[in-house]
Amino acid sequence: MASETYIGSIPKVLRPAVSGYKFIEKKIQNMIWDTFRLHHPTEQENRLIQQIDTDILVNERNQLMTQANTWKPKVFKDLNFKITKESTSSIEKLFINIYCGLRFPALNEKEYSRR
């Protein structure tokens, strides 16, 4: 969630131990939706977001944590992607292009790369 930008990324397994985490996360997330005039996700969209987050986490774990790990989520989808090392500037450019494509779909990608 975007709220992690402001409160930091806390591993899922530790979140229940952090007093008030859910309340704070929800309050910040709602402020982000409102500030950027985005619709608040429905419960179904939230479940989908959480499932995608878990799928990505499991795929990252499988590729980056080669030591034995006993954590096994109940359900996850193998996303079949390879994690590659990229430069910070290339990731930033990719992020900006994707963001602009989502935020301003009428503009084309060429216009973004000139910025």
N, C-alpha and C positions, 0 to 999 in steps of 0.2 A: 504494500500500500504506500501511497505517497506520504503518509504521515511519518514513515520511517525517516524521511529526510530531516524531520525536526526532532524526533525523539530517539533516533538511532535504530539500528537493526538489532533486535533482540531475538535470539534463536527461539523457535517455536516451543521447544521443550522447556525453556526457562520462563516463558511469558506467564504461565499460571502462578509462578512464584513471585512475580512483581506486583505488589499491591497497587490496585487502581489502573493497571496497564490498559485493560480493555476500555475503560471509561475515557481515559486520556486519549488513546488511539482514535476512538470514535469521534470525540469532540474535535480533535485536530483534523481528522479526515473530513468531517462535515464542513469545517471552515474552508478547507481546500476546495471541495465541491462548490460551495457557495461563492468563494472568491473568483473562481474561474468560470462561474455560471454553467457548471456541468450538472446534469441530473444525478441525483443520488441513486446508486445502484439498488435494484430490487433485491429481495432475499435470494431469488434464483440467481441473479447476476453475482451476488456476493458468494454464494456457494460455488459457482463456476470459477470465480477469481481465486478462491481458496484452493480448489482442486488443481487449477493451473499452477498455482504457487507450489503446491506439494509435488506435482509432476516435475517441475523444474528443479526443485530441491533434491529430489531422488536422483534425477539424471546428473546433477552436479556432484552429488555424493558418489555415485557409481564411477564417475570419471576422475574426480579429484582426491577422493579419500580411499586410497588403495588398501589401507589396513582393515582388518576385520571390523565389521560394524554390525551390531545386533539390532539396530533400529530398522524395523520393517513396517512401513505404513500399510494400512488395511487395503487401500486401493490406490493404484497409481498407473499412469500410462507411460510406457517407454516412448519418449519423444523422438528417439533415434536422431539426435543431433550431436555433433562433435564440438567440444569447446576448443576454440583456437585462441592463440595469443595475438592480440591486435594492439596497435599504438593507441594512446589516449586520444590523439587528434582524430584518428579515423573513427573511433567509437563515438566521439562527440559529433562529428559530421553526420554519421549514420543516425544517431539519436535525433538531431535537429531535423533531418529530412523526414524521419518517421513522424515526429511530433507535428511538423508543419503539414504533412499529408493528412494527418488525423484532424488537426485543428482548422486547417484551411484547405479543404479538399478541392476547391475550385482552382487553386493555383497548381501549376505543374512543377515537377521536381527541378527543372532547370532554374526556375526563379529562386528556389531555396538555396541552391548551391552558389548563387552569385552573392549571397549575403555574407 
